[in-house]
């Protein structure tokens, strides 16, 4: 058993070492739109949460997030999707990416922020009402679209049993978004047609 663990450890170390030395094509990150990035096989994506503990009460530091982004970048990941925009982690990921881009102009990472349209009393001990929206929804959507450098899209999840419609405003651009009950919709932010 000890021999198997030793060989397993050696294999993992070799894989990690070769993965870090594998060249990845440099992509020009200037003036890319979400339409050019999303669905492009050169832009690998992963769902990401930087939490180190079994609770969201302990938020990852910007340095921890930067370390994670460097590891993901070395693995060829260029897009992350994250949730809980009402917690510091989401904003700190964007700050970490912005700092990494200042340190290294060739660093490229994009973010899809996940916003939840929860029903009333979701995630509480109270009786859940699937036909009434949580007051936190508007806060989630607003935070998700106030997306600095590195953000390309908002992924909206409608947990309720009724359709949801809201106005998405990005600077001078405004668009009405409708989401069916219990559906997911991706809204691109850097696409000029928005």
WOLIN-V143467 format. One record per residue. N is the residue number from 1. SS is DSSP state (helix for helix, strand for strand, loop for the rest). D_FIRST is the distance of its C-alpha to the first C-alpha in whole Angstrom. Layout:
n;ss;d_first
N;SS;D_FIRST
N;SS;D_FIRST
This chain:
n;ss;d_first
1;loop;0
2;helix;4
3;helix;5
4;helix;5
5;helix;6
6;helix;9
7;helix;10
8;helix;11
9;helix;12
10;helix;14
11;helix;15
12;helix;17
13;helix;19
14;helix;20
15;helix;21
16;helix;23
17;helix;24
18;helix;26
19;helix;27
20;helix;29
21;helix;31
22;loop;31
23;loop;35
24;loop;36
25;loop;40
26;loop;42
27;loop;44
28;loop;48
29;loop;47
30;loop;51
31;loop;53
32;loop;50
33;loop;51
34;helix;49
35;helix;50
36;helix;49
37;helix;45
38;loop;44
39;loop;43
40;loop;43
41;loop;40
42;loop;40
43;loop;39
44;strand;36
45;strand;36
46;strand;33
47;strand;34
48;loop;33
49;loop;33
50;loop;33
51;loop;32
52;loop;29
53;loop;30
54;loop;30
55;loop;34
56;loop;36
57;loop;38
58;loop;36
59;loop;37
60;loop;36
61;loop;38
62;helix;39
63;helix;37
64;helix;34
65;helix;35
66;helix;37
67;helix;33
68;helix;32
69;helix;35
70;helix;34
71;helix;30
72;helix;32
73;helix;34
74;helix;32
75;loop;30
76;loop;33
77;strand;34
78;strand;38
79;strand;39
80;strand;37
81;strand;38
82;strand;38
83;loop;40
84;loop;41
85;loop;44
86;loop;46
87;loop;43
88;helix;43
89;helix;40
90;helix;42
91;helix;45
92;helix;42
93;helix;40
94;helix;44
95;helix;45
96;helix;41
97;helix;42
98;helix;45
99;helix;45
100;helix;42
101;helix;45
102;helix;47
103;helix;45
104;loop;44
105;loop;47
106;loop;44
107;loop;42
108;loop;42
109;loop;41
110;strand;42
111;strand;42
112;strand;43
113;strand;43
114;strand;43
115;strand;46
116;strand;46
117;strand;49
118;loop;48
119;strand;50
120;strand;52
121;loop;50
122;loop;46
123;loop;43
124;loop;46
125;loop;46
126;loop;50
127;loop;51
128;loop;50
129;strand;53
130;strand;51
131;strand;55
132;strand;56
133;strand;54
134;loop;52
135;loop;54
136;helix;51
137;helix;51
138;helix;54
139;helix;52
140;helix;49
141;helix;51
142;helix;53
143;helix;50
144;helix;48
145;helix;51
146;loop;52
147;loop;50
148;loop;50
149;loop;49
150;loop;46
151;strand;46
152;strand;47
153;strand;47
154;strand;47
155;strand;45
156;strand;47
157;strand;45
158;strand;48
159;loop;46
160;loop;50
161;loop;52
162;loop;55
163;loop;55
164;strand;55
165;strand;58
166;strand;58
167;strand;59
168;strand;57
169;strand;59
170;strand;58
171;loop;61
172;loop;64
173;strand;62
174;strand;62
175;strand;60
176;strand;60
177;strand;56
178;strand;56
179;strand;53
180;loop;53
181;loop;51
182;loop;47
183;loop;47
184;strand;46
185;strand;48
186;strand;47
187;strand;50
188;strand;50
189;loop;52
190;loop;52
191;loop;54
192;loop;58
193;loop;59
194;loop;57
